[in-house]
Amino acid sequence: MSKIKVTQIRSRINRPNKQKLTLDALGLTRNQKTVEHEDTPQVLGMINKVKHLVSVEKV
């Protein structure tokens, strides 16, 4: 599987709790933090839920 880099680009302040929990599950705990994940359907689904808060790039 390929890897993807996920970077939080927008603040989690004033967001619904579900979106905050999704960011936590992705490992994004603060703004401008970058994490690498495998390109799996589960991770892509989580990214889709918070796509307005993150940027994604292939590695």
C-alpha positions as CSV (number, residue, x, y, z in Angstrom):
1,M,0.0,0.0,0.0
2,S,1.1,3.6,-0.6
3,K,1.5,6.2,2.1
4,I,-0.2,9.6,2.5
5,K,0.8,12.6,4.5
6,V,-2.0,14.4,6.3
7,T,-1.5,17.9,7.7
8,Q,-3.9,19.8,9.8
9,I,-4.3,23.3,8.3
10,R,-7.3,24.7,10.1
11,S,-8.1,25.0,13.8
12,R,-10.3,22.5,15.6
13,I,-11.9,25.3,17.7
14,N,-15.7,25.6,17.4
15,R,-15.9,22.3,15.5
16,P,-18.4,19.5,16.4
17,N,-17.1,16.8,18.8
18,K,-17.2,14.1,16.1
19,Q,-14.7,16.1,14.0
20,K,-12.4,16.6,17.0
21,L,-12.5,12.9,17.7
22,T,-11.7,12.1,14.1
23,L,-8.7,14.4,14.2
24,D,-7.5,12.7,17.4
25,A,-7.9,9.3,15.7
26,L,-5.8,10.5,12.8
27,G,-3.1,11.7,15.3
28,L,-3.6,15.4,14.6
29,T,-3.5,17.1,18.0
30,R,-2.5,20.6,17.0
31,N,-2.5,22.9,14.0
32,Q,0.2,22.4,11.3
33,K,1.0,18.9,12.6
34,T,1.8,16.3,9.9
35,V,1.3,12.5,10.2
36,E,1.8,9.6,7.8
37,H,-0.8,6.9,7.3
38,E,-1.3,3.9,5.0
39,D,-3.7,4.6,2.1
40,T,-6.6,2.4,3.4
41,P,-10.3,2.9,3.0
42,Q,-10.7,3.5,6.7
43,V,-8.2,6.3,6.8
44,L,-9.6,7.8,3.6
45,G,-13.1,7.8,5.2
46,M,-11.8,9.7,8.2
47,I,-10.0,12.2,6.0
48,N,-13.2,12.7,4.0
49,K,-15.0,13.7,7.3
50,V,-12.5,16.4,8.1
51,K,-11.4,17.4,4.5
52,H,-12.0,21.1,5.2
53,L,-9.5,21.0,8.1
54,V,-6.7,19.0,6.5
55,S,-4.5,18.8,3.5
56,V,-3.4,15.5,2.0
57,E,-0.5,14.5,-0.3
58,K,0.9,11.3,-1.6
59,V,4.3,10.2,-0.4
